[in-house]
Amino acid sequence: MSSVDRAAPRVPHPVVLRLSWALAALTACAGIAGAAGVGSNAAAIASFAIPLTALLLLRPEWLPPLLVVTVFTEQQGVHNVHISRVVAPIAAVALIVYVARQRALPRFPSRWILIAVGAYTAWALVSLLWTEHVGSMFTRDGGTAYALASLALAVLYMLACATLIERWQDVRRMLIAVWLSATVVGAIAIGQYLAGERPAGLNVGPNYFAAAQVIVLPVAVMLATTTEDRRWRAVVLAGVAVIGFSIFAAESRGGLIALGGVLILLAIQRAGTFFPSVKFKRDFLVTAVVCGAVLFPITWFGVGNGVYGSGATSQASSGGLSGHVATTGAGGSGRIYLWRAAVRGWEDHPLWGLGYGAFTPEANRLLLRTHVNLNSYRLRPHGQPVHNAYLESLAELGAVGLLLFAGVLGTMYATLRRVGAEADNANDRLLGTLSRALIISIAGYVLAAMFLSIETYRALWILLGLTLALPWLTREARPTADAAGTADR
């Protein structure tokens, strides 16, 4: 990645060390100011940001796990600012300081991913020339500026993970963070379900929550299949069970469809390459199918105690959430209306589209130009996203934008296939299993994106960063499978 030895231990520069202590000291000042009621908003943000910045300057390798945590806690934040937008500037500072210490710009072997991401980002930026809804980067009501800010954060997530994942211990730390975060928020979601709510964990809505859980499920399974420690494997599999239960509890149609696709892809993985044995694969899949057959009628049709109620009723009655996640009509007809509106918007500008992020403020106008039944669908004051990443790309960036977005996903898949083949040739089961798990995660994302507008979803961009880093790891001596599963526990 750089001209320096990537395996060399990270030792904080003396200047960075002194600066970190200074920032830590400033935290006390911010706390005193907040307690005194002077600039309480700024003090609240500073009391969170300053010590976090100091920590990441001292230990930049902890930035990727931190970014993972923000994916699962997106609804949290400071004064209505989502946590990813609070952490992103801190991540940028930590990344810039780290690169400056290396005295060399990062270099990545998977350049096709960078080319695809660069082309997609450039086309989105150029759409400022024709968009009719520039908007503000600070308001969530839609507009090109806000969408570009979200894309910038997504690219930052990718670059931070790609730059700071240098060794297998970095990969293990990140994968443990993925499994632990998904398990914790899954347990929270189950608690919400038992309390009579439609669960969203700590995310912005049930559908986004379910999508995140589906995307990370193959990674969690991979942790279980690459360790020989039975106790650790049992703990990981218990977490996998919690993650799976929480997806059913979320009552997300798209989430369940994506989950079905992920389980099918897991079922066709060969024993010995992904699963350690035929017996392990059989037991895992039988358990998954049986649990799914039990959980589906309980969570969707109120069989048994009916904690939350009928899936059909809850889906039809649930309203919008933060202008992002809403069931848009009985039986999902609202999504059909939005998809038709997206096609109408694309027909107006087939080559370049409405402008990045411009569909939401245009949604009501486009809906009224289609055959929408206003008795079953309620127009939102600020419009709605398409609830389909591909149609949204088509409507906002035209045919060119859709091809560029597909190029990002395609280059990621091709890179993982190449890394997996190299791992097989080197008899490196650990890297091969991880590559296959990430391919299945991409498939989960592809399916979930049919029902959500998640082009800048942080989970995807973190996986992109990990994919960029993996080719470097083919040159490093690999630990044993058991060590990979038990380290950093």
C-alpha positions as CSV (number, residue, x, y, z in Angstrom):
1,M,0.0,0.0,0.0
2,S,2.9,2.3,0.7
3,S,6.6,2.2,0.3
4,V,7.0,1.4,4.0
5,D,6.8,-2.2,5.4
6,R,3.1,-2.9,5.9
7,A,3.9,-5.4,8.6
8,A,6.0,-3.0,10.7
9,P,4.4,-2.2,14.1
10,R,2.7,1.1,14.4
11,V,4.5,3.4,16.8
12,P,2.9,6.8,17.4
13,H,5.0,9.7,16.3
14,P,6.1,11.8,19.3
15,V,4.3,14.9,17.9
16,V,1.1,12.8,17.5
17,L,1.5,11.5,21.0
18,R,1.8,15.0,22.5
19,L,-1.1,16.2,20.4
20,S,-3.2,13.3,21.5
21,W,-2.6,14.1,25.2
22,A,-3.4,17.8,24.5
23,L,-6.7,16.8,22.9
24,A,-7.5,14.5,25.8
25,A,-6.9,17.4,28.1
26,L,-9.3,19.6,26.1
27,T,-12.0,17.1,26.8
28,A,-12.1,18.2,30.4
29,C,-12.5,21.8,29.3
30,A,-15.4,20.8,27.1
31,G,-17.0,18.9,29.9
32,I,-16.7,21.9,32.2
33,A,-18.2,24.2,29.6
34,G,-21.1,21.8,29.1
35,A,-21.7,21.5,32.8
36,A,-21.8,25.3,33.1
37,G,-24.3,25.5,30.3
38,V,-21.9,27.5,28.0
39,G,-22.2,26.3,24.4
40,S,-23.8,23.0,25.5
41,N,-24.4,21.8,22.0
42,A,-20.8,22.3,21.0
43,A,-19.6,20.9,24.3
44,A,-21.7,17.7,23.8
45,I,-20.1,17.1,20.4
46,A,-16.6,18.1,21.6
47,S,-16.8,15.8,24.6
48,F,-17.4,12.9,22.2
49,A,-15.2,13.9,19.3
50,I,-12.1,15.1,21.1
51,P,-11.2,11.9,23.1
52,L,-12.2,9.8,20.1
53,T,-9.8,11.8,17.9
54,A,-7.0,11.4,20.4
55,L,-7.6,7.6,20.6
56,L,-7.6,7.2,16.8
57,L,-4.4,9.3,16.4
58,L,-2.7,6.9,18.8
59,R,-4.3,3.7,17.5
60,P,-5.5,4.2,13.9
61,E,-5.9,0.5,13.5
62,W,-9.1,0.8,15.6
63,L,-10.8,3.1,13.0
64,P,-12.2,0.3,10.8
65,P,-13.9,-1.5,13.7
66,L,-15.3,1.9,14.8
67,L,-16.7,2.5,11.4
68,V,-18.3,-1.0,11.5
69,V,-20.1,-0.1,14.7
70,T,-21.5,3.1,13.2
71,V,-23.2,1.0,10.5
72,F,-25.3,-0.8,13.1
73,T,-26.0,2.4,15.2
74,E,-26.7,4.9,12.5
75,Q,-29.8,6.2,14.3
76,Q,-27.7,7.3,17.2
77,G,-26.0,10.6,17.2
78,V,-25.7,14.1,18.7
79,H,-28.5,16.6,18.3
80,N,-30.2,14.9,15.3
81,V,-26.9,14.4,13.5
82,H,-26.4,10.7,12.7
83,I,-23.4,9.1,14.2
84,S,-21.7,8.4,10.9
85,R,-21.7,12.2,10.2
86,V,-20.1,12.8,13.6
87,V,-17.5,10.1,13.2
88,A,-16.6,10.9,9.5
89,P,-14.6,14.1,10.2
90,I,-12.8,12.4,13.0
91,A,-12.0,9.5,10.7
92,A,-10.8,11.9,8.0
93,V,-8.4,13.5,10.4
94,A,-7.0,10.2,11.7
95,L,-6.6,8.9,8.1
96,I,-4.8,12.1,7.0
97,V,-2.4,12.0,9.9
98,Y,-1.7,8.3,9.4
99,V,-0.9,8.8,5.7
100,A,1.3,11.8,6.6
101,R,3.2,9.7,9.0
102,Q,3.8,7.1,6.3
103,R,5.2,9.8,4.1
104,A,3.7,8.1,1.0
105,L,0.3,8.0,-0.5
106,P,-1.6,4.7,-0.3
107,R,-1.3,2.3,-3.3
108,F,-3.8,-0.4,-3.9
109,P,-3.4,-3.4,-6.2
110,S,-7.1,-3.6,-7.1
111,R,-7.2,-0.6,-9.2
112,W,-10.3,-1.5,-11.2
113,I,-12.3,-1.0,-8.0
114,L,-10.8,2.5,-7.6
115,I,-11.5,3.3,-11.3
116,A,-15.1,2.1,-11.0
117,V,-15.7,4.1,-7.8
118,G,-13.9,7.2,-9.2
119,A,-16.1,7.1,-12.4
120,Y,-19.3,6.7,-10.4
121,T,-18.4,9.5,-8.0
122,A,-17.3,11.8,-10.8
123,W,-20.6,11.2,-12.7
124,A,-22.6,11.9,-9.5
125,L,-20.6,15.1,-9.0
126,V,-21.1,16.3,-12.6
127,S,-24.9,15.9,-12.1
128,L,-24.7,19.2,-10.2
129,L,-24.6,20.8,-13.7
130,W,-28.2,19.7,-14.5
131,T,-29.9,18.9,-11.2
132,E,-32.9,21.1,-10.3
133,H,-32.7,20.2,-6.7
134,V,-29.3,21.1,-5.2
135,G,-30.7,21.2,-1.7
136,S,-28.5,21.3,1.4
137,M,-25.9,18.8,2.5
138,F,-27.3,19.1,6.1
139,T,-31.0,18.3,5.6
140,R,-32.4,14.9,4.9
141,D,-35.3,16.0,2.6
142,G,-33.4,15.0,-0.5
143,G,-31.3,17.0,-3.0
144,T,-28.0,16.6,-4.8
145,A,-25.9,18.2,-2.1
146,Y,-27.1,15.9,0.7
147,A,-26.7,12.8,-1.6
148,L,-23.1,13.9,-2.6
149,A,-22.2,14.4,1.1
150,S,-23.5,10.9,1.8
151,L,-21.4,9.5,-1.1
152,A,-18.3,11.4,0.2
153,L,-18.8,9.7,3.6
154,A,-19.1,6.3,1.9
155,V,-15.9,6.8,-0.1
156,L,-14.2,7.9,3.1
157,Y,-15.3,4.7,4.9
158,M,-13.9,2.7,2.0
159,L,-10.5,4.4,1.9
160,A,-10.1,4.3,5.7
161,C,-10.7,0.5,5.7
162,A,-8.5,-0.1,2.7
163,T,-5.7,1.9,4.1
164,L,-5.7,0.7,7.7
165,I,-6.3,-3.0,7.1
166,E,-2.7,-4.1,6.7
167,R,-2.4,-7.4,8.6
168,W,-4.5,-10.4,9.5
169,Q,-4.9,-9.1,13.0
170,D,-6.6,-6.0,11.5
171,V,-8.9,-8.3,9.5
172,R,-9.7,-10.4,12.6
173,R,-10.4,-7.3,14.6
174,M,-12.8,-6.0,12.0
175,L,-14.6,-9.3,11.6
176,I,-15.1,-9.6,15.3
177,A,-16.5,-6.1,15.4
178,V,-18.9,-7.1,12.6
179,W,-20.1,-10.2,14.4
180,L,-20.3,-8.6,17.8
181,S,-22.1,-5.5,16.6
182,A,-24.7,-7.5,14.6
183,T,-25.2,-9.8,17.6
184,V,-25.7,-6.9,20.1
185,V,-28.1,-4.9,17.9
186,G,-29.9,-8.2,17.0
187,A,-30.5,-8.9,20.7
188,I,-31.7,-5.3,21.1
189,A,-34.1,-5.8,18.2
190,I,-35.4,-9.0,19.7
191,G,-36.1,-7.2,22.9
192,Q,-38.0,-4.5,20.9
193,Y,-40.0,-7.2,19.2
194,L,-40.9,-8.8,22.5
195,A,-41.9,-5.4,23.8
196,G,-44.5,-5.1,21.0
197,E,-42.6,-2.9,18.6
198,R,-41.5,-3.4,15.1
199,P,-37.7,-3.6,15.7
200,A,-35.0,-1.6,14.1
201,G,-32.2,-2.2,16.5
202,L,-30.2,1.0,16.6
203,N,-30.6,1.7,12.9
204,V,-32.8,4.2,11.0
205,G,-35.5,1.7,10.3
206,P,-36.5,-2.0,10.3
207,N,-35.7,-2.4,6.6
208,Y,-32.3,-0.9,6.9
209,F,-31.7,-2.9,10.0
210,A,-32.7,-6.2,8.3
211,A,-30.5,-5.4,5.3
212,A,-27.4,-4.8,7.5
213,Q,-28.0,-8.1,9.3
214,V,-28.4,-10.1,6.1
215,I,-25.2,-8.5,4.6
216,V,-23.0,-9.5,7.6
217,L,-24.5,-12.9,8.2
218,P,-22.1,-14.7,5.8
219,V,-19.2,-13.1,7.7
220,A,-20.5,-14.3,11.0
221,V,-20.9,-17.8,9.6
222,M,-17.3,-17.6,8.2
223,L,-16.0,-16.9,11.7
224,A,-17.6,-20.1,12.9
225,T,-16.3,-22.2,10.1
226,T,-12.7,-21.1,10.4
227,T,-12.1,-22.1,14.0
228,E,-11.5,-25.4,15.6
229,D,-12.1,-24.2,19.1
230,R,-15.5,-25.7,20.0
231,R,-16.4,-23.3,22.7
232,W,-15.6,-20.2,20.6
233,R,-17.5,-21.8,17.7
234,A,-20.6,-22.3,19.9
235,V,-20.4,-18.6,21.0
236,V,-20.2,-17.5,17.4
237,L,-23.0,-19.7,16.2
238,A,-25.2,-18.4,19.1
239,G,-24.6,-14.9,17.7
240,V,-25.5,-16.2,14.2
241,A,-28.8,-17.4,15.6
242,V,-29.5,-14.0,17.2
243,I,-28.8,-12.3,13.9
244,G,-31.1,-14.7,12.0
245,F,-33.9,-14.3,14.6
246,S,-33.7,-10.5,14.4
247,I,-34.1,-10.5,10.6
248,F,-37.4,-12.4,11.0
249,A,-38.5,-10.1,13.8
250,A,-37.9,-7.0,11.6
251,E,-40.7,-8.2,9.3
252,S,-38.9,-6.8,6.2
253,R,-40.0,-8.4,3.0
254,G,-36.8,-7.4,1.3
255,G,-34.8,-8.6,4.2
256,L,-36.4,-12.1,4.1
257,I,-35.9,-12.3,0.3
258,A,-32.2,-11.4,0.7
259,L,-31.9,-13.9,3.6
260,G,-33.3,-16.6,1.4
261,G,-30.8,-15.8,-1.3
262,V,-27.9,-15.8,1.2
263,L,-28.9,-19.2,2.6
264,I,-29.2,-20.7,-0.9
265,L,-25.6,-19.5,-1.7
266,L,-24.4,-20.9,1.6
267,A,-26.0,-24.2,0.8
268,I,-24.1,-24.6,-2.5
269,Q,-20.7,-23.9,-0.9
270,R,-18.5,-27.0,-0.9
271,A,-17.6,-28.7,2.4
272,G,-13.9,-28.3,2.9
273,T,-13.7,-24.9,1.2
274,F,-16.3,-22.9,3.2
275,F,-17.6,-25.4,5.8
276,P,-15.0,-27.5,7.6
277,S,-16.9,-30.8,7.0
278,V,-20.0,-32.2,5.4
279,K,-21.6,-32.8,8.8
280,F,-21.1,-29.2,9.9
281,K,-22.7,-28.0,6.6
282,R,-25.6,-30.3,7.0
283,D,-26.3,-29.5,10.6
284,F,-26.0,-25.8,10.0
285,L,-28.4,-25.8,7.0
286,V,-30.9,-28.1,8.7
287,T,-31.0,-25.9,11.8
288,A,-31.4,-22.8,9.7
289,V,-34.3,-24.2,7.7
290,V,-36.1,-25.6,10.8
291,C,-35.7,-22.3,12.7
292,G,-36.9,-20.3,9.7
293,A,-39.9,-22.5,9.3
294,V,-40.8,-21.9,13.0
295,L,-40.0,-18.2,13.1
296,F,-41.7,-17.1,9.9
297,P,-45.3,-17.8,10.9
298,I,-44.7,-16.5,14.5
299,T,-43.3,-13.2,13.4
300,W,-45.4,-12.6,10.3
301,F,-48.8,-14.1,11.1
302,G,-49.0,-13.9,14.8
303,V,-49.0,-17.6,15.4
304,G,-48.5,-18.4,19.0
305,N,-48.5,-15.5,21.4
306,G,-48.5,-13.0,18.5
307,V,-46.2,-10.5,20.2
308,Y,-46.2,-8.0,17.4
309,G,-49.1,-9.1,15.3
310,S,-49.8,-9.9,11.7
311,G,-47.0,-9.2,9.4
312,A,-49.4,-8.0,6.7
313,T,-51.2,-5.7,9.1
314,S,-48.0,-4.3,10.5
315,Q,-46.5,-3.7,7.1
316,A,-49.5,-1.9,5.9
317,S,-49.9,0.3,8.9
318,S,-46.3,1.3,9.5
319,G,-45.5,4.9,8.6
320,G,-42.5,6.7,7.4
321,L,-39.3,6.9,9.5
322,S,-37.1,9.9,9.2
323,G,-38.2,10.3,5.6
324,H,-36.1,7.3,4.7
325,V,-37.9,4.0,5.5
326,A,-41.6,3.6,5.1
327,T,-43.9,0.9,3.9
328,T,-45.5,2.8,1.1
329,G,-48.8,1.0,0.7
330,A,-50.8,-2.0,1.6
331,G,-49.3,-5.2,0.1
332,G,-46.2,-3.2,-1.0
333,S,-48.2,-1.3,-3.8
334,G,-46.5,1.9,-2.7
335,R,-43.2,0.6,-3.9
336,I,-44.7,-0.2,-7.2
337,Y,-45.9,3.4,-7.5
338,L,-42.5,4.7,-6.7
339,W,-40.8,2.4,-9.2
340,R,-43.2,3.6,-11.9
341,A,-42.4,7.1,-11.0
342,A,-38.7,6.4,-11.2
343,V,-39.2,5.0,-14.7
344,R,-41.1,8.1,-15.7
345,G,-38.3,10.3,-14.3
346,W,-35.8,8.3,-16.3
347,E,-37.9,8.6,-19.5
348,D,-37.6,12.4,-19.1
349,H,-33.8,12.3,-19.0
350,P,-32.7,8.8,-20.2
351,L,-29.0,9.5,-20.5
352,W,-28.0,11.7,-17.5
353,G,-31.1,11.5,-15.2
354,L,-32.6,14.0,-12.8
355,G,-29.5,14.6,-10.8
356,Y,-27.9,12.7,-8.0
357,G,-30.3,12.7,-5.0
358,A,-33.0,14.6,-7.0
359,F,-35.7,11.9,-7.1
360,T,-36.9,12.4,-3.6
361,P,-37.9,16.1,-4.0
362,E,-39.3,15.2,-7.5
363,A,-41.2,12.1,-6.3
364,N,-44.6,13.6,-5.7
365,R,-44.7,15.3,-9.1
366,L,-43.6,12.2,-10.8
367,L,-46.1,10.1,-8.9
368,L,-49.0,12.3,-10.0
369,R,-48.0,11.7,-13.6
370,T,-48.5,7.9,-13.1
371,H,-51.6,5.9,-12.2
372,V,-51.2,6.2,-8.5
373,N,-54.2,5.4,-6.3
374,L,-54.3,8.2,-3.7
375,N,-56.8,6.2,-1.6
376,S,-54.2,3.6,-0.9
377,Y,-51.0,5.7,-1.1
378,R,-50.4,8.9,0.9
379,L,-48.0,11.4,-0.6
380,R,-45.2,12.5,1.7
381,P,-44.6,16.2,2.2
382,H,-41.0,15.9,1.2
383,G,-41.3,13.0,-1.2
384,Q,-39.7,9.6,-0.9
385,P,-36.7,7.7,-2.2
386,V,-37.4,5.0,-4.9
387,H,-36.8,2.1,-2.5
388,N,-34.8,0.4,-5.2
389,A,-31.1,1.3,-5.6
390,Y,-31.0,0.3,-9.3
391,L,-34.1,2.3,-10.4
392,E,-33.0,5.2,-8.3
393,S,-29.6,5.2,-10.0
394,L,-31.4,5.0,-13.4
395,A,-33.7,7.9,-12.5
396,E,-31.1,10.1,-10.9
397,L,-28.0,9.4,-13.1
398,G,-29.5,7.9,-16.2
399,A,-28.3,4.8,-18.0
400,V,-24.7,5.9,-17.6
401,G,-25.1,6.1,-13.8
402,L,-26.7,2.7,-13.6
403,L,-23.9,1.1,-15.6
404,L,-21.3,2.9,-13.4
405,F,-23.0,1.7,-10.2
406,A,-23.2,-1.9,-11.6
407,G,-19.5,-1.5,-12.4
408,V,-18.6,-0.9,-8.8
409,L,-20.4,-4.1,-7.7
410,G,-18.9,-6.0,-10.7
411,T,-15.3,-5.0,-10.0
412,M,-15.7,-5.9,-6.3
413,Y,-17.0,-9.4,-7.3
414,A,-14.3,-9.9,-9.8
415,T,-11.6,-8.9,-7.3
416,L,-12.9,-11.3,-4.7
417,R,-13.1,-14.1,-7.2
418,R,-9.5,-13.5,-8.1
419,V,-8.4,-13.4,-4.5
420,G,-10.3,-16.6,-3.8
421,A,-8.7,-18.4,-6.7
422,E,-5.2,-17.3,-5.6
423,A,-6.0,-18.6,-2.1
424,D,-7.1,-21.9,-3.4
425,N,-3.9,-22.3,-5.5
426,A,-1.9,-21.5,-2.3
427,N,-4.0,-23.9,-0.2
428,D,-5.0,-20.9,2.0
429,R,-8.4,-21.9,3.3
430,L,-8.8,-18.9,5.6
431,L,-8.4,-16.3,2.8
432,G,-10.5,-18.4,0.4
433,T,-13.4,-18.7,3.0
434,L,-13.3,-15.0,3.7
435,S,-13.4,-14.2,-0.1
436,R,-16.4,-16.5,-0.5
437,A,-18.2,-15.0,2.5
438,L,-17.8,-11.5,1.1
439,I,-19.1,-12.6,-2.3
440,I,-22.2,-14.0,-0.5
441,S,-22.5,-10.7,1.4
442,I,-22.4,-8.8,-2.0
443,A,-25.3,-11.1,-3.1
444,G,-27.2,-10.2,0.0
445,Y,-26.7,-6.5,-0.7
446,V,-27.7,-6.9,-4.4
447,L,-31.0,-8.5,-3.3
448,A,-31.7,-6.0,-0.5
449,A,-31.0,-3.2,-2.9
450,M,-34.0,-4.2,-4.9
451,F,-36.2,-2.9,-2.1
452,L,-34.1,-0.1,-0.6
453,S,-32.2,3.0,-1.9
454,I,-28.9,2.0,-0.5
455,E,-26.3,3.1,-3.0
456,T,-24.3,4.9,-0.3
457,Y,-25.0,2.3,2.4
458,R,-21.9,2.2,4.6
459,A,-21.9,-1.6,4.9
460,L,-21.3,-1.9,1.2
461,W,-18.5,0.6,1.2
462,I,-16.8,-1.0,4.2
463,L,-16.8,-4.3,2.3
464,L,-15.3,-2.4,-0.7
465,G,-12.5,-1.2,1.5
466,L,-11.9,-4.7,2.9
467,T,-11.9,-6.0,-0.7
468,L,-9.2,-3.5,-1.7
469,A,-7.0,-4.6,1.2
470,L,-7.3,-8.4,0.7
471,P,-4.8,-8.7,-2.2
472,W,-2.1,-7.4,0.1
473,L,-2.8,-10.3,2.6
474,T,-2.0,-12.9,0.0
475,R,1.6,-12.0,0.4
476,E,1.6,-12.4,4.2
477,A,2.2,-15.5,6.1
478,R,-1.2,-16.8,7.2
479,P,-2.1,-17.8,10.8
480,T,-3.8,-21.1,11.5
481,A,-7.6,-21.2,11.2
482,D,-7.9,-21.7,14.9
483,A,-5.8,-18.7,15.6
484,A,-7.8,-16.6,13.2
485,G,-11.0,-17.4,15.1
486,T,-9.7,-17.0,18.6
487,A,-7.5,-13.9,18.3
488,D,-8.8,-10.6,19.7
489,R,-11.6,-12.3,21.6
